[in-house]
């Protein structure tokens, strides 16, 4: 069968692409049927994908308050029945440790406010939201003249001849959705597996990118090195490993490679283990720099903040990408002198879509400069997260439970009783559990980390260190779309990632249906 569209990954991008198609087809009737294939590596992560499923995002929180989410999600959350989903889940599922969060938020959740602006939600709630969208699409697909097929398999190769040929690590297994209004699951269908799929258009909807692989020596099959933190199960997987050590060992040494979001996500649960279980845990963090994510915390003066530099007359004068960065630095400096938090500035910039306004002033040449050079600088200065995770890390630092080393790991050796690390500065460090949270591998350095990326690099030359470079409709080559984090222009306005990729997926839906 030749598919009109193959969607790789059934997380946010995959679901929102279908949702975008649905919205258009409700208004526009088709004469011919559209054949769509959805390819997912692990259907146990559906709905939500690695980042938002109940299975993989256990103990994870959004980095930003609800007010910065996609408007559709805010509207969905404002319905009391949907807020009750997270209240009831928190009460019934004690192992998720949401009792403290619920205690702080249950009163406001039970009220009929129009907008729960400052609440930080557990990431798993997005799986409830996406499940509703999937079921809605499944109920309407016949009416919309869509033939939808699901396949499980890891895409490792993608070739372009007349159409796209998609090849899996093993064959593609056919999956069958079983659902009602409260339940969604995908069962193996009694059909032979398929060696390849062929499609006219392909959307690459892969989510979280793993870190670059570090050279390993295996003296013993030690499973306590976590290379791909999120895909392996995130904080939940780490806590399970720690609990096994607690039963047999008094002192436990954790070594983190990197100090950004992955490290911070674990801090609350590790602190809980230390306090409640009296676990003797020491944490070592090795990173090339000491910068980490900052608290998304507003000052008491927040309501008084006014722009000094990002004003209309200055924005209208912008013609160079570097001018945006200079205005941002000046705005931060001015706010600090007036005793505002940097987050006061940044959250207003996001609310008012200032980065998008500035970006739209640039020529195509300057937009490329912005995406490749200026955007990484802005991102480095404006990474904020759920305040409680930073507070937990600070408390552990104060109690001398965590130590930071400025260095780079170049070799990992798995031994029977520990894992040893060699650093660039020739230090030798050992740990019971080693967790790599060093951030996503770059497109250029990617080799075996994401096999399909290596395949796409053979199709196109439109990439650099910061990612692939699709056009304004996120089309990289004719029929090949990349609306997510693998594209270096996926989020120039520095919206929340989930908001950006949702809008991008809807944009791709419109382009494909044309």
C-alpha positions, 0 to 999 in steps of 0.5 A: 500500500502506498500511504499519503502520509507516514507519521514517525512517532505518536507523541505530541507531534503525531497526535497534533498532526492528526488533530490538525488534519481533522480540523481542516477536513471537518470544513473541507470534504474529500473526494478520495480517501487519505491513507495514513500510517502511524509508526511508533517505537513503543506503544506503551508510551501512548498517549504522551510519548516519552515526555508526557506518558504516565509510564515515562514521565512519572515524577516529572513536572512542566518547566513552565506555569500553565499560562504559557501552555498552548491555548487549547490545553489551557481551555481543556484544563479549565473544564472542571471534569478535566481538573478532576482527572489529575485530582483523582489520579493523584489520590488513587496512585500513591506511588506517584508521590503527588500528595504534596503537590495536591495539598498545595493546589487542590483548593485552587483546582476545585474552584471555577477560575477562568485561568489557573495561571501560575500552577505547575502541572505534572507532565503526565496530565498531558497524556489525558489531554492527548488521549481525548484527541486520539479517541476523537480522531478514531471516532471520526476517521471514517466520516473524514474518509481517512484510512489509518494504520498503526505500526510498531517498530524502530525506524532506522532507515529512510530512502527517497526514490519516487516516494519515501521507503521506510525500513525498521530495525526489525519488521513493522508489527501491525497494531490495533487500537482498542478504546472507549471514552475512558480507555485506550490501548494498542494490541497486536493485530493478527496480521503478518509483519511488514518489512517496509512501508512506502509513503508520499509524505513523511513527518518526523515526530521524534521527541526527546533526543538522547545524549551523545554516546561516550566511549564504553568499556564493558568488563562486566554487564553492569546495568547501572549506567543510564545513557538515555535518561528519559527513554529509559524511564526517567526519575522512576527508573533511577529511583528503582535502581537506588532502592535496590542499592538501599536494600544491600548497601549503606552508602550510595554514590550517584554520578550525574554527567550534566547538570540541566533539566534531567538532574533537576527532575530527580532532586525532589525524589532523591531528597525524599529518599534521604529524608524518609528512608534515611538513605546515605546518598552522595551525589556528584555532578560532572559538567563542562560548566556550572550553569544550570536551569534557573527558578521560574520565580517572580519577584514581589514587584512583578506587577510593576514591571515595564519594558525599557528596551523592548518597546515598539520604536526599538523593535521596529528598528531591528534588522540584524539578529544580534540586535535582538540579543543586545536588547535582551541583555540590556532589558535584563541589566535594567531590570536587575538595577530596579530589583526585578527578577530576570524571570519577571522580564522573561515571562513578560517577553513570552506572554507578549510574544516579543521574540516572535515580533523581533524575529519577524523583523529579520530578513531570511538571511538574518533569520538563518543567523538568528537560528544558528548563532543567536537563538542558542545564546538567548536559550542559554540565558533564559532556561527556567524550570519548576521552582521546587526542583531547584529548591530541592537541589539547593537544599541538598547542596546546603547539606553537602549531599551534592558536589559539582566538578567542572570537567568532561567525561571521556570514558566509561568503564563498567565493572562488577561492583561499580562504574568508573569514569575517566575525565578530560582532566585525567581524573578517575571517578567511580559511582554506583549509578551513573546517569547521563543527562548531558543534553541532546547530541547534535545533528553533526555528531550524531552517529548511532544515537538516532539512526533515522537522523543518519539516514536523513543526512544522506538525503539532504545537506540542509543541517548544521550543528544546531539542527536541520534547516527546513523551510517556513512550513517545516519541509526539509525536502519535498515531502519530508517534514520536521516540525520538532526539536530536530529543526533549528528553526522550530521555535524562534519565539522561545515559546514553551516547546510543547506550544511551539511543536503543537503550532508547527504540527498544525502548520504541517497539516495544512501544508500537506492537505494542500 
